[in-house]
């Protein structure tokens, strides 16, 4: 199965790798008893980075998967729209 982000997979993986490094850095900060505000600043940066990846994936999903399902019509279209709506609701709540 091809997913909408297939063309961008390398970039997504690179971004996730950087986020993984940021989280390891957070672990080291806590282990070294870093100043609370410095840790919180880094938590905020990781959160924003994850949100950026999520928005990129959501945009790609809308552009390819949802758009293709709507063009094809049928019950799959309504399901894809509902699925996208639920994903947006989860992102807004986080």
Biopython code that builds the backbone (N, CA, C, O; Angstrom):
import numpy as np
from Bio.PDB.StructureBuilder import StructureBuilder

atoms = [
    (1, "UNK", "N", (0.844, -1.176, 0.000)),
    (1, "UNK", "CA", (0.000, 0.000, 0.000)),
    (1, "UNK", "C", (0.894, 1.247, 0.000)),
    (1, "UNK", "O", (1.825, 1.359, 0.797)),
    (2, "UNK", "N", (0.597, 2.157, -0.891)),
    (2, "UNK", "CA", (1.320, 3.413, -0.952)),
    (2, "UNK", "C", (0.612, 4.429, -0.078)),
    (2, "UNK", "O", (-0.613, 4.545, -0.114)),
    (3, "UNK", "N", (1.384, 5.163, 0.707)),
    (3, "UNK", "CA", (0.800, 6.199, 1.559)),
    (3, "UNK", "C", (1.141, 7.560, 0.971)),
    (3, "UNK", "O", (2.091, 7.693, 0.198)),
    (4, "UNK", "N", (0.361, 8.571, 1.341)),
    (4, "UNK", "CA", (0.517, 9.895, 0.776)),
    (4, "UNK", "C", (1.886, 10.511, 0.995)),
    (4, "UNK", "O", (2.340, 11.305, 0.172)),
    (5, "UNK", "N", (2.553, 10.162, 2.087)),
    (5, "UNK", "CA", (3.846, 10.775, 2.379)),
    (5, "UNK", "C", (5.020, 10.000, 1.796)),
    (5, "UNK", "O", (6.171, 10.306, 2.105)),
    (6, "UNK", "N", (4.751, 9.003, 0.960)),
    (6, "UNK", "CA", (5.819, 8.180, 0.383)),
    (6, "UNK", "C", (6.886, 9.020, -0.312)),
    (6, "UNK", "O", (8.079, 8.744, -0.188)),
    (7, "UNK", "N", (6.454, 10.043, -1.042)),
    (7, "UNK", "CA", (7.415, 10.893, -1.753)),
    (7, "UNK", "C", (8.267, 11.709, -0.790)),
    (7, "UNK", "O", (9.369, 12.130, -1.144)),
    (8, "UNK", "N", (7.776, 11.934, 0.408)),
    (8, "UNK", "CA", (8.436, 12.767, 1.411)),
    (8, "UNK", "C", (8.990, 11.947, 2.572)),
    (8, "UNK", "O", (9.411, 12.503, 3.586)),
    (9, "UNK", "N", (8.987, 10.643, 2.423)),
    (9, "UNK", "CA", (9.331, 9.747, 3.539)),
    (9, "UNK", "C", (10.709, 10.055, 4.119)),
    (9, "UNK", "O", (10.875, 10.069, 5.339)),
    (10, "UNK", "N", (11.690, 10.298, 3.269)),
    (10, "UNK", "CA", (13.046, 10.563, 3.753)),
    (10, "UNK", "C", (13.063, 11.809, 4.629)),
    (10, "UNK", "O", (13.693, 11.814, 5.687)),
    (11, "UNK", "N", (12.380, 12.862, 4.202)),
    (11, "UNK", "CA", (12.343, 14.110, 4.976)),
    (11, "UNK", "C", (11.625, 13.910, 6.305)),
    (11, "UNK", "O", (12.058, 14.435, 7.331)),
    (12, "UNK", "N", (10.532, 13.152, 6.291)),
    (12, "UNK", "CA", (9.793, 12.882, 7.530)),
    (12, "UNK", "C", (10.672, 12.099, 8.496)),
    (12, "UNK", "O", (10.717, 12.406, 9.688)),
    (13, "UNK", "N", (11.364, 11.095, 7.988)),
    (13, "UNK", "CA", (12.250, 10.304, 8.843)),
    (13, "UNK", "C", (13.394, 11.145, 9.395)),
    (13, "UNK", "O", (13.794, 10.957, 10.544)),
    (14, "UNK", "N", (13.925, 12.061, 8.608)),
    (14, "UNK", "CA", (14.988, 12.940, 9.100)),
    (14, "UNK", "C", (14.473, 13.839, 10.218)),
    (14, "UNK", "O", (15.152, 14.031, 11.226)),
    (15, "UNK", "N", (13.281, 14.386, 10.042)),
    (15, "UNK", "CA", (12.702, 15.236, 11.084)),
    (15, "UNK", "C", (12.462, 14.450, 12.361)),
    (15, "UNK", "O", (12.738, 14.932, 13.459)),
    (16, "UNK", "N", (11.942, 13.226, 12.210)),
    (16, "UNK", "CA", (11.712, 12.386, 13.384)),
    (16, "UNK", "C", (13.029, 12.021, 14.064)),
    (16, "UNK", "O", (13.090, 11.929, 15.290)),
    (17, "UNK", "N", (14.072, 11.814, 13.281)),
    (17, "UNK", "CA", (15.389, 11.531, 13.851)),
    (17, "UNK", "C", (15.907, 12.703, 14.675)),
    (17, "UNK", "O", (16.493, 12.513, 15.741)),
    (18, "UNK", "N", (15.686, 13.922, 14.169)),
    (18, "UNK", "CA", (16.104, 15.108, 14.928)),
    (18, "UNK", "C", (15.301, 15.218, 16.224)),
    (18, "UNK", "O", (15.840, 15.573, 17.272)),
    (19, "UNK", "N", (14.016, 14.912, 16.139)),
    (19, "UNK", "CA", (13.170, 14.955, 17.341)),
    (19, "UNK", "C", (13.646, 13.915, 18.344)),
    (19, "UNK", "O", (13.700, 14.176, 19.545)),
    (20, "UNK", "N", (13.988, 12.745, 17.847)),
    (20, "UNK", "CA", (14.510, 11.694, 18.729)),
    (20, "UNK", "C", (15.768, 12.177, 19.451)),
    (20, "UNK", "O", (15.949, 11.915, 20.640)),
    (21, "UNK", "N", (16.629, 12.878, 18.728)),
    (21, "UNK", "CA", (17.827, 13.445, 19.338)),
    (21, "UNK", "C", (17.487, 14.489, 20.393)),
    (21, "UNK", "O", (18.130, 14.558, 21.441)),
    (22, "UNK", "N", (16.465, 15.305, 20.107)),
    (22, "UNK", "CA", (16.034, 16.304, 21.087)),
    (22, "UNK", "C", (15.538, 15.627, 22.365)),
    (22, "UNK", "O", (15.819, 16.096, 23.468)),
    (23, "UNK", "N", (14.804, 14.531, 22.216)),
    (23, "UNK", "CA", (14.281, 13.824, 23.391)),
    (23, "UNK", "C", (15.433, 13.206, 24.189)),
    (23, "UNK", "O", (15.418, 13.231, 25.420)),
    (24, "UNK", "N", (16.423, 12.655, 23.497)),
    (24, "UNK", "CA", (17.604, 12.138, 24.215)),
    (24, "UNK", "C", (18.304, 13.269, 24.958)),
    (24, "UNK", "O", (18.791, 13.075, 26.071)),
    (25, "UNK", "N", (18.353, 14.450, 24.343)),
    (25, "UNK", "CA", (18.936, 15.608, 25.002)),
    (25, "UNK", "C", (18.159, 15.995, 26.252)),
    (25, "UNK", "O", (18.748, 16.375, 27.264)),
    (26, "UNK", "N", (16.844, 15.899, 26.180)),
    (26, "UNK", "CA", (15.999, 16.162, 27.354)),
    (26, "UNK", "C", (16.322, 15.197, 28.484)),
    (26, "UNK", "O", (16.410, 15.589, 29.647)),
    (27, "UNK", "N", (16.494, 13.945, 28.130)),
    (27, "UNK", "CA", (16.840, 12.935, 29.135)),
    (27, "UNK", "C", (18.154, 13.307, 29.818)),
    (27, "UNK", "O", (18.269, 13.239, 31.042)),
    (28, "UNK", "N", (19.134, 13.696, 29.021)),
    (28, "UNK", "CA", (20.433, 14.089, 29.603)),
    (28, "UNK", "C", (20.274, 15.313, 30.491)),
    (28, "UNK", "O", (20.894, 15.392, 31.551)),
    (29, "UNK", "N", (19.455, 16.266, 30.073)),
    (29, "UNK", "CA", (19.243, 17.468, 30.883)),
    (29, "UNK", "C", (18.681, 17.102, 32.258)),
    (29, "UNK", "O", (19.134, 17.616, 33.280)),
    (30, "UNK", "N", (17.700, 16.217, 32.271)),
    (30, "UNK", "CA", (17.089, 15.813, 33.543)),
    (30, "UNK", "C", (18.100, 15.033, 34.376)),
    (30, "UNK", "O", (18.198, 15.238, 35.586)),
    (31, "UNK", "N", (18.849, 14.141, 33.736)),
    (31, "UNK", "CA", (19.859, 13.378, 34.466)),
    (31, "UNK", "C", (20.901, 14.304, 35.106)),
    (31, "UNK", "O", (21.440, 13.996, 36.169)),
    (32, "UNK", "N", (21.177, 15.427, 34.461)),
    (32, "UNK", "CA", (22.192, 16.368, 34.959)),
    (32, "UNK", "C", (21.575, 17.487, 35.805)),
    (32, "UNK", "O", (22.240, 18.471, 36.130)),
    (33, "UNK", "N", (20.303, 17.321, 36.155)),
    (33, "UNK", "CA", (19.611, 18.304, 36.990)),
    (33, "UNK", "C", (19.641, 19.711, 36.391)),
    (33, "UNK", "O", (19.929, 20.685, 37.086)),
    (34, "UNK", "N", (19.343, 19.804, 35.109)),
    (34, "UNK", "CA", (19.301, 21.104, 34.438)),
    (34, "UNK", "C", (18.188, 21.962, 35.034)),
    (34, "UNK", "O", (17.233, 21.454, 35.621)),
    (35, "UNK", "N", (18.335, 23.245, 34.873)),
    (35, "UNK", "CA", (17.363, 24.209, 35.365)),
    (35, "UNK", "C", (15.996, 23.915, 34.753)),
    (35, "UNK", "O", (15.882, 23.674, 33.551)),
    (36, "UNK", "N", (14.963, 23.937, 35.593)),
    (36, "UNK", "CA", (13.604, 23.546, 35.177)),
    (36, "UNK", "C", (13.139, 24.295, 33.930)),
    (36, "UNK", "O", (12.589, 23.689, 33.011)),
    (37, "UNK", "N", (13.354, 25.596, 33.895)),
    (37, "UNK", "CA", (12.888, 26.398, 32.764)),
    (37, "UNK", "C", (13.596, 25.989, 31.477)),
    (37, "UNK", "O", (12.988, 26.000, 30.407)),
    (38, "UNK", "N", (14.862, 25.634, 31.569)),
    (38, "UNK", "CA", (15.598, 25.170, 30.393)),
    (38, "UNK", "C", (15.016, 23.859, 29.870)),
    (38, "UNK", "O", (14.890, 23.666, 28.661)),
    (39, "UNK", "N", (14.663, 22.965, 30.784)),
    (39, "UNK", "CA", (14.048, 21.693, 30.389)),
    (39, "UNK", "C", (12.686, 21.959, 29.747)),
    (39, "UNK", "O", (12.364, 21.396, 28.701)),
    (40, "UNK", "N", (11.897, 22.816, 30.378)),
    (40, "UNK", "CA", (10.574, 23.131, 29.830)),
    (40, "UNK", "C", (10.671, 23.778, 28.457)),
    (40, "UNK", "O", (9.839, 23.519, 27.588)),
    (41, "UNK", "N", (11.674, 24.611, 28.255)),
    (41, "UNK", "CA", (11.877, 25.235, 26.943)),
    (41, "UNK", "C", (12.141, 24.172, 25.890)),
    (41, "UNK", "O", (11.623, 24.252, 24.776)),
    (42, "UNK", "N", (12.939, 23.186, 26.235)),
    (42, "UNK", "CA", (13.232, 22.106, 25.288)),
    (42, "UNK", "C", (12.017, 21.203, 25.060)),
    (42, "UNK", "O", (11.803, 20.719, 23.948)),
    (43, "UNK", "N", (11.229, 20.978, 26.103)),
    (43, "UNK", "CA", (9.987, 20.202, 25.943)),
    (43, "UNK", "C", (9.076, 20.915, 24.950)),
    (43, "UNK", "O", (8.470, 20.279, 24.088)),
    (44, "UNK", "N", (8.983, 22.220, 25.072)),
    (44, "UNK", "CA", (8.168, 23.012, 24.160)),
    (44, "UNK", "C", (8.674, 22.894, 22.720)),
    (44, "UNK", "O", (7.880, 22.781, 21.785)),
    (45, "UNK", "N", (9.986, 22.919, 22.550)),
    (45, "UNK", "CA", (10.570, 22.790, 21.211)),
    (45, "UNK", "C", (10.255, 21.426, 20.598)),
    (45, "UNK", "O", (9.928, 21.333, 19.415)),
    (46, "UNK", "N", (10.353, 20.371, 21.403)),
    (46, "UNK", "CA", (10.034, 19.022, 20.915)),
    (46, "UNK", "C", (8.559, 18.929, 20.552)),
    (46, "UNK", "O", (8.199, 18.343, 19.532)),
    (47, "UNK", "N", (7.719, 19.506, 21.383)),
    (47, "UNK", "CA", (6.280, 19.487, 21.124)),
    (47, "UNK", "C", (5.970, 20.183, 19.797)),
    (47, "UNK", "O", (5.203, 19.666, 18.986)),
    (48, "UNK", "N", (6.565, 21.350, 19.581)),
    (48, "UNK", "CA", (6.338, 22.079, 18.319)),
    (48, "UNK", "C", (6.849, 21.280, 17.128)),
    (48, "UNK", "O", (6.211, 21.259, 16.075)),
    (49, "UNK", "N", (7.990, 20.626, 17.286)),
    (49, "UNK", "CA", (8.546, 19.825, 16.194)),
    (49, "UNK", "C", (7.627, 18.653, 15.854)),
    (49, "UNK", "O", (7.411, 18.357, 14.679)),
    (50, "UNK", "N", (7.088, 17.988, 16.871)),
    (50, "UNK", "CA", (6.149, 16.891, 16.628)),
    (50, "UNK", "C", (4.864, 17.403, 15.978)),
    (50, "UNK", "O", (4.310, 16.754, 15.091)),
    (51, "UNK", "N", (4.395, 18.565, 16.421)),
    (51, "UNK", "CA", (3.199, 19.139, 15.813)),
    (51, "UNK", "C", (3.436, 19.461, 14.340)),
    (51, "UNK", "O", (2.544, 19.273, 13.513)),
    (52, "UNK", "N", (4.617, 19.938, 14.013)),
    (52, "UNK", "CA", (4.936, 20.246, 12.618)),
    (52, "UNK", "C", (4.909, 18.981, 11.761)),
    (52, "UNK", "O", (4.403, 18.998, 10.639)),
    (53, "UNK", "N", (5.452, 17.893, 12.287)),
    (53, "UNK", "CA", (5.407, 16.620, 11.557)),
    (53, "UNK", "C", (3.961, 16.169, 11.397)),
    (53, "UNK", "O", (3.556, 15.736, 10.318)),
    (54, "UNK", "N", (3.184, 16.272, 12.471)),
    (54, "UNK", "CA", (1.779, 15.860, 12.406)),
    (54, "UNK", "C", (1.019, 16.673, 11.369)),
    (54, "UNK", "O", (0.232, 16.115, 10.605)),
    (55, "UNK", "N", (1.239, 17.975, 11.331)),
    (55, "UNK", "CA", (0.548, 18.819, 10.358)),
    (55, "UNK", "C", (0.967, 18.487, 8.932)),
    (55, "UNK", "O", (0.140, 18.499, 8.020)),
    (56, "UNK", "N", (2.238, 18.193, 8.740)),
    (56, "UNK", "CA", (2.704, 17.791, 7.411)),
    (56, "UNK", "C", (2.030, 16.495, 6.974)),
    (56, "UNK", "O", (1.555, 16.384, 5.843)),
    (57, "UNK", "N", (1.989, 15.514, 7.879)),
    (57, "UNK", "CA", (1.350, 14.237, 7.551)),
    (57, "UNK", "C", (-0.147, 14.413, 7.303)),
    (57, "UNK", "O", (-0.705, 13.803, 6.391)),
    (58, "UNK", "N", (-0.787, 15.239, 8.108)),
    (58, "UNK", "CA", (-2.218, 15.490, 7.929)),
    (58, "UNK", "C", (-2.481, 16.159, 6.585)),
    (58, "UNK", "O", (-3.404, 15.776, 5.866)),
    (59, "UNK", "N", (-1.675, 17.152, 6.251)),
    (59, "UNK", "CA", (-1.838, 17.823, 4.958)),
    (59, "UNK", "C", (-1.679, 16.869, 3.797)),
    (59, "UNK", "O", (-2.445, 16.915, 2.835)),
    (60, "UNK", "N", (-0.690, 16.007, 3.886)),
    (60, "UNK", "CA", (-0.473, 15.011, 2.838)),
    (60, "UNK", "C", (-1.640, 14.041, 2.775)),
    (60, "UNK", "O", (-2.071, 13.654, 1.689)),
    (61, "UNK", "N", (-2.152, 13.646, 3.932)),
    (61, "UNK", "CA", (-3.299, 12.734, 3.969)),
    (61, "UNK", "C", (-4.512, 13.370, 3.282)),
    (61, "UNK", "O", (-5.203, 12.725, 2.493)),
    (62, "UNK", "N", (-4.755, 14.635, 3.592)),
    (62, "UNK", "CA", (-5.877, 15.331, 2.961)),
    (62, "UNK", "C", (-5.676, 15.464, 1.459)),
    (62, "UNK", "O", (-6.598, 15.253, 0.672)),
    (63, "UNK", "N", (-4.458, 15.815, 1.079)),
    (63, "UNK", "CA", (-4.150, 16.052, -0.332)),
    (63, "UNK", "C", (-4.259, 14.793, -1.181)),
    (63, "UNK", "O", (-4.725, 14.846, -2.319)),
    (64, "UNK", "N", (-3.836, 13.677, -0.635)),
    (64, "UNK", "CA", (-3.818, 12.447, -1.424)),
    (64, "UNK", "C", (-4.963, 11.503, -1.059)),
    (64, "UNK", "O", (-5.856, 11.261, -1.871)),
    (65, "UNK", "N", (-4.936, 10.977, 0.152)),
    (65, "UNK", "CA", (-5.889, 9.927, 0.530)),
    (65, "UNK", "C", (-7.335, 10.413, 0.514)),
    (65, "UNK", "O", (-8.200, 9.781, -0.093)),
    (66, "UNK", "N", (-7.593, 11.525, 1.175)),
    (66, "UNK", "CA", (-8.969, 12.019, 1.253)),
    (66, "UNK", "C", (-9.432, 12.518, -0.108)),
    (66, "UNK", "O", (-10.546, 12.221, -0.540)),
    (67, "UNK", "N", (-8.577, 13.274, -0.779)),
    (67, "UNK", "CA", (-8.933, 13.796, -2.100)),
    (67, "UNK", "C", (-9.227, 12.666, -3.081)),
    (67, "UNK", "O", (-10.212, 12.725, -3.817)),
    (68, "UNK", "N", (-8.382, 11.639, -3.097)),
    (68, "UNK", "CA", (-8.602, 10.505, -3.996)),
    (68, "UNK", "C", (-9.909, 9.785, -3.670)),
    (68, "UNK", "O", (-10.644, 9.388, -4.574)),
    (69, "UNK", "N", (-10.197, 9.617, -2.377)),
    (69, "UNK", "CA", (-11.430, 8.931, -1.977)),
    (69, "UNK", "C", (-12.654, 9.746, -2.394)),
    (69, "UNK", "O", (-13.648, 9.176, -2.844)),
    (70, "UNK", "N", (-12.593, 11.062, -2.252)),
    (70, "UNK", "CA", (-13.726, 11.904, -2.643)),
    (70, "UNK", "C", (-13.921, 11.850, -4.161)),
    (70, "UNK", "O", (-15.052, 11.772, -4.641)),
    (71, "UNK", "N", (-12.822, 11.891, -4.908)),
    (71, "UNK", "CA", (-12.912, 11.809, -6.369)),
    (71, "UNK", "C", (-13.528, 10.484, -6.796)),
    (71, "UNK", "O", (-14.331, 10.443, -7.729)),
    (72, "UNK", "N", (-13.157, 9.402, -6.119)),
    (72, "UNK", "CA", (-13.690, 8.080, -6.451)),
    (72, "UNK", "C", (-15.137, 7.934, -6.005)),
    (72, "UNK", "O", (-15.899, 7.170, -6.596)),
    (73, "UNK", "N", (-15.516, 8.668, -4.962)),
    (73, "UNK", "CA", (-16.892, 8.595, -4.457)),
    (73, "UNK", "C", (-17.149, 7.323, -3.677)),
    (73, "UNK", "O", (-16.229, 6.554, -3.394)),
    (74, "UNK", "N", (-18.389, 7.112, -3.339)),
    (74, "UNK", "CA", (-18.779, 5.919, -2.612)),
    (74, "UNK", "C", (-18.595, 6.058, -1.116)),
    (74, "UNK", "O", (-18.236, 7.125, -0.619)),
    (75, "UNK", "N", (-18.844, 4.964, -0.398)),
    (75, "UNK", "CA", (-18.778, 5.003, 1.069)),
    (75, "UNK", "C", (-17.373, 5.272, 1.605)),
    (75, "UNK", "O", (-17.221, 5.777, 2.717)),
    (76, "UNK", "N", (-16.354, 4.942, 0.827)),
    (76, "UNK", "CA", (-14.988, 5.175, 1.279)),
    (76, "UNK", "C", (-14.710, 6.666, 1.456)),
    (76, "UNK", "O", (-13.925, 7.058, 2.320)),
    (77, "UNK", "N", (-15.353, 7.492, 0.641)),
    (77, "UNK", "CA", (-15.147, 8.941, 0.732)),
    (77, "UNK", "C", (-15.600, 9.470, 2.083)),
    (77, "UNK", "O", (-14.868, 10.213, 2.736)),
    (78, "UNK", "N", (-16.777, 9.102, 2.498)),
    (78, "UNK", "CA", (-17.297, 9.558, 3.790)),
    (78, "UNK", "C", (-16.423, 9.041, 4.930)),
    (78, "UNK", "O", (-16.195, 9.751, 5.910)),
    (79, "UNK", "N", (-15.945, 7.837, 4.807)),
    (79, "UNK", "CA", (-15.078, 7.259, 5.830)),
    (79, "UNK", "C", (-13.756, 8.004, 5.945)),
    (79, "UNK", "O", (-13.267, 8.243, 7.049)),
    (80, "UNK", "N", (-13.177, 8.373, 4.801)),
    (80, "UNK", "CA", (-11.912, 9.111, 4.809)),
    (80, "UNK", "C", (-12.089, 10.508, 5.402)),
    (80, "UNK", "O", (-11.215, 10.989, 6.122)),
    (81, "UNK", "N", (-13.203, 11.155, 5.106)),
    (81, "UNK", "CA", (-13.472, 12.477, 5.677)),
    (81, "UNK", "C", (-13.636, 12.363, 7.194)),
    (81, "UNK", "O", (-13.092, 13.178, 7.939)),
    (82, "UNK", "N", (-14.377, 11.366, 7.650)),
    (82, "UNK", "CA", (-14.571, 11.157, 9.089)),
    (82, "UNK", "C", (-13.243, 10.855, 9.778)),
    (82, "UNK", "O", (-12.969, 11.345, 10.873)),
    (83, "UNK", "N", (-12.436, 10.052, 9.126)),
    (83, "UNK", "CA", (-11.122, 9.714, 9.668)),
    (83, "UNK", "C", (-10.247, 10.973, 9.793)),
    (83, "UNK", "O", (-9.577, 11.165, 10.808)),
    (84, "UNK", "N", (-10.258, 11.820, 8.767)),
    (84, "UNK", "CA", (-9.483, 13.058, 8.797)),
    (84, "UNK", "C", (-9.997, 13.996, 9.886)),
    (84, "UNK", "O", (-9.217, 14.625, 10.599)),
    (85, "UNK", "N", (-11.309, 14.078, 10.001)),
    (85, "UNK", "CA", (-11.890, 14.928, 11.045)),
    (85, "UNK", "C", (-11.439, 14.470, 12.430)),
    (85, "UNK", "O", (-11.068, 15.292, 13.268)),
    (86, "UNK", "N", (-11.470, 13.170, 12.667)),
    (86, "UNK", "CA", (-11.047, 12.626, 13.964)),
    (86, "UNK", "C", (-9.563, 12.926, 14.220)),
    (86, "UNK", "O", (-9.173, 13.225, 15.348)),
    (87, "UNK", "N", (-8.752, 12.844, 13.180)),
    (87, "UNK", "CA", (-7.328, 13.145, 13.332)),
    (87, "UNK", "C", (-7.127, 14.613, 13.679)),
    (87, "UNK", "O", (-6.299, 14.941, 14.528)),
    (88, "UNK", "N", (-7.873, 15.493, 13.032)),
    (88, "UNK", "CA", (-7.782, 16.926, 13.323)),
    (88, "UNK", "C", (-8.218, 17.193, 14.755)),
    (88, "UNK", "O", (-7.581, 17.976, 15.459)),
    (89, "UNK", "N", (-9.297, 16.552, 15.196)),
    (89, "UNK", "CA", (-9.767, 16.734, 16.572)),
    (89, "UNK", "C", (-8.703, 16.297, 17.578)),
    (89, "UNK", "O", (-8.503, 16.958, 18.597)),
    (90, "UNK", "N", (-8.015, 15.178, 17.293)),
    (90, "UNK", "CA", (-6.956, 14.723, 18.196)),
    (90, "UNK", "C", (-5.807, 15.727, 18.238)),
    (90, "UNK", "O", (-5.248, 15.988, 19.304)),
    (91, "UNK", "N", (-5.459, 16.283, 17.099)),
    (91, "UNK", "CA", (-4.365, 17.269, 17.058)),
    (91, "UNK", "C", (-4.737, 18.537, 17.799)),
    (91, "UNK", "O", (-3.898, 19.119, 18.486)),
    (92, "UNK", "N", (-5.975, 18.974, 17.673)),
    (92, "UNK", "CA", (-6.411, 20.200, 18.329)),
    (92, "UNK", "C", (-6.426, 20.019, 19.847)),
    (92, "UNK", "O", (-6.102, 20.944, 20.591)),
    (93, "UNK", "N", (-6.799, 18.832, 20.296)),
    (93, "UNK", "CA", (-6.851, 18.559, 21.738)),
    (93, "UNK", "C", (-5.464, 18.427, 22.354)),
    (93, "UNK", "O", (-5.291, 18.640, 23.554)),
    (94, "UNK", "N", (-4.487, 18.080, 21.543)),
    (94, "UNK", "CA", (-3.143, 17.841, 22.115)),
    (94, "UNK", "C", (-2.374, 19.118, 22.319)),
    (94, "UNK", "O", (-1.236, 19.085, 22.789)),
]
sb = StructureBuilder()
sb.init_structure("model")
sb.init_model(0)
sb.init_chain("A")
sb.init_seg("    ")
for serial, (resi, resn, name, xyz) in enumerate(atoms, 1):
    if name == "N":
        sb.init_residue(resn, " ", resi, " ")
    sb.init_atom(name, np.array(xyz, "f"), 0.0, 1.0, " ", f" {name:<3s}", serial, name[0])
structure = sb.get_structure()
